């Protein structure tokens, strides 16, 4: 694979789909699935941040296959992500 390609090689186990929509807020997000036979790739979506009561808030959507990832693991990811944001 050429290191300058925008899209990674398909059908690998080390893939995460990520969407950034910094121009809008959302309370829910769902990626379309077109002809997907097996769906195991985690999907993250990030929205526009805004200040609410002197705190920066940003919507984040996380979609995973529950057969592969429990809510506990999503919670660990969210905690770690928040720690990184707090350190920023």
Secondary structure, DSSP 4 states (H G I P E B T S, - for coil): --TT-SSPPSS-SS-EEEEEETT---S------SS-S----EEEEEEEEEEETTEEEEEEEEE--TTT--HHHHHHHHHHHHHHHHH-
